[in-house]
Amino acid sequence: MTQRTDTYHGLFVRLVPAEAALQVLEFETTAPAMRGEMTIAFTLTDAEGGTDLLAVHDHLPPGLSPADNELGWRESLDRLAALVEAA
């Protein structure tokens, strides 16, 4: 692990194949400002040439700014796109 590594655990509490999912997760940390359950509601919709993904995040811990959360997700999705496009 590095300083830029975040670990968490969670579960999907709702799955609608090819349409939606609801995930509840929590960072694995001793930092009080990063504790607490957060949710991500995923919605998938058909789009020209692929699928659009909407991920709505609720209950971010107070130690995680919305801007940092968005940056982390953008980086993750960019890496996923690169992996998929290379296959």
N, C-alpha and C positions, 0 to 999 in steps of 0.2 A: 504494500500500500504506500501511497505517497500523500503529500499534503493536498493534492488535487483529486484524491480518490474519495468518493462518497459511497458508503455501503448502507444498504437498507434492507428491510424485509417487508413483505406485504402479501396481499392476496387479491384475487379478482372476486368480487362479490356479486357481479352480474356480467353475464356474457350473452350477447345476441349475435350469433354467427353472421359475419359479413356486414354488421350494422353498428354495434356498440359494445362497450365494455365499461365497467366501473371498477377501479382499483383503489384499495386502501393500503397505504404504506406508511412506514415510519423509519427515519434514519437510525442507524445503529451508532449511538454517540453518548458520551457522558456530558456533553455541553447542554445545559438547560435551555439555551436559546434555540437549539435545533431539535428539541423534543416535541412530540405530539403527532397524532395521526393526521395525515393529509389525504385528500382524495383526488383522483384524476378520472374525469369522465371522457372517454374516447368515443368519437362518432366517426364512422367511415361512410363516405358517399362516393358514388361513381363520378369519375371525371374523365374528360377527354384524355386518352392515353394512360389512364391509371386510376388511382384512388386518392381522394382528398382525406386527410386526417385532421380532425379538430380535437385538441386535448385541452380541456378546461380544468385548471388546478384550483382547488379550494383548500383552505385551512393551512396555508404554508406556515411553517414555524417562524416565530418572530426574528430568528437569526438568519433567515434566508430572504433576501430581497427578491421581489418579483423580477427585476432586471437580471439578476444572477441566475434565477431559475430559468428564465427564457433563454439566456445565453447557453446554459447547459443543455437545454432541450434542442436548441438549434444545432449545436455541435454534435449531439448524439444523432439527430436526424440526418445531418449531412454525412456522417460516417456510415449510417445505415444505407443511405442512397448510393454512396460510392461502392459499398459492398454488393448491393443488389445489381447495380449497373455493370459491375465487373463480372458478374456470373454469367 
